[in-house]
Amino acid sequence: MDQKKTLLQHFVRTPKNLQEENFIQYQLVGCMVFNGKMLPRVYFTAPNIHNDANFTITIIHDVLSHWSGHIPKVLYLQLDNTCHENTN
């Protein structure tokens, strides 16, 4: 998936009288949580929110805050190896 899919307003075919600079570029971050069953979570961020290490920690905090049951002693994280968000 490319970032053009998260432009708002989204059209299957963009009318020719609309220009891309008038669209808002949202970022999409997905998170898969395995707690006995798979719980997918999706986060949309506005252009003024940076997708950096702070945002990654915020997502981890949100997932742990909404965890059902007890939190295990060992927590395994698998992150996409990108040069922006997850190298810290």
C-alpha positions in Angstrom: 0.0 0.0 0.0 1.3 3.4 -0.8 0.6 6.7 1.0 -1.7 7.9 -1.8 -4.3 5.5 -0.4 -4.6 7.6 2.8 -5.3 10.9 1.1 -8.6 12.4 2.2 -11.0 12.8 0.5 -10.5 9.6 -1.3 -11.9 8.8 -4.7 -11.6 5.6 -6.8 -10.9 8.0 -9.6 -9.8 11.5 -8.8 -11.8 14.1 -10.8 -9.6 16.1 -13.1 -10.7 19.4 -11.6 -9.3 18.4 -8.2 -5.6 18.9 -7.5 -3.7 16.7 -5.0 -2.3 19.6 -3.0 -5.9 20.2 -1.8 -6.0 16.8 -0.1 -4.9 16.1 3.4 -2.2 13.5 3.8 -2.9 11.2 6.7 -0.6 8.5 7.9 -1.8 5.0 8.7 -0.1 2.8 11.4 -1.3 -0.8 11.9 -0.7 -2.9 15.0 -1.4 -6.6 15.5 -1.9 -7.7 19.1 -1.8 -11.4 19.9 -3.4 -12.1 23.3 -4.9 -15.6 22.9 -6.6 -14.2 19.8 -5.5 -11.7 17.2 -6.7 -8.1 17.8 -5.8 -5.7 14.9 -5.6 -2.0 15.7 -5.3 0.9 13.3 -4.1 4.4 14.1 -4.6 7.4 11.8 -2.4 10.4 12.4 -2.9 13.9 11.1 -0.1 15.6 9.2 1.0 17.6 12.2 1.7 14.4 14.2 5.2 13.0 13.5 5.6 9.3 13.2 8.6 9.0 15.4 9.7 7.0 18.4 7.4 8.9 20.7 4.4 7.9 18.5 5.6 4.2 18.6 5.8 4.3 22.4 2.3 5.9 22.5 0.9 3.0 20.5 2.6 0.5 22.8 1.2 2.3 25.8 -2.3 2.4 24.3 -2.2 -1.4 23.5 -1.0 -2.2 27.1 -3.6 0.1 28.6 -6.4 -1.8 26.8 -4.9 -5.2 27.4 -7.5 -7.8 28.6 -6.2 -10.1 31.4 -2.8 -10.0 33.0 0.2 -8.7 31.1 2.7 -11.5 30.6 6.2 -11.3 32.2 7.8 -11.4 28.7 6.5 -9.1 26.1 7.6 -9.8 22.5 7.6 -6.8 20.1 8.1 -7.2 16.4 8.6 -3.9 14.6 9.1 -3.0 11.0 12.7 -2.1 10.5 12.4 1.4 9.1 15.0 4.1 9.4 12.4 6.6 10.8 10.2 5.2 13.6 11.6 2.0 15.1 15.4 2.3 15.2 15.4 3.8 18.7 
